[in-house]
Amino acid sequence: MDNDTFKIYKTPLIQKTPTTIHFDQIQFKCNLFFEPIIKITTLKTLPVSNGNVSNSFQFTLNSDQRQLLSKSSQIDGHPIYQIRFFCSKLDHSLNNLLVEFPPVCEIRLNGNTISAATLRVLKNKPGTVNPPDITIMTRKKDTNRVELVHGSISQSYIAGIFICKKDKKMSKTLLYNHKHF
């Protein structure tokens, strides 16, 4: 009788092999105002979860990065470079990832909080939120501690922090339009 019995496996006998993601190949979609140029943290995946999860990032700016961030535009006097927090749903595409944060989340940086309201996209329109500018909250010489805290998510995300360069042409256009209207 024992020879006729069989086992029921809870996991499939044929399993998909995990896809390898090369984080160096991942590119976020740029907008008209800025472009990510230097990755200052490792990119981290935010796996599917059924409860509140905190993902930690740490970085310390080196002297070259601090010098870069201190450069100002001759047009409007504003900084040319900014530190921005990027996040996107992780899918099969590695290029032009749209900026999108988990539906319920907040970013904490050195004791400051960026609320969920500023991280939301327009309804059903991924890519309509800008990655938050965290430059002003950043410690220039000490270690920066950043947390992305989110609720349940049904799809994986990827997140990281970049130094971005503002687009001079767009800044000029905005300044011109502001002065003449």
ABEGO torsion letter per residue (X at the ends): XAAABBBBBABBABBBBBBBBBAAABBBBBBAABBBABBABBBBBBBBBABBBBBBBBBBBBAAAAAAAABBBAAAGBBABBBBBBBBBBBABABGBBBBBBABBBBBBGGBBBBAAAABBBBGBBGABBBBBAAAABBAABBBBBBBBBBBBABBBBBBBBBBBBBAAAAAAAAAAAAAX
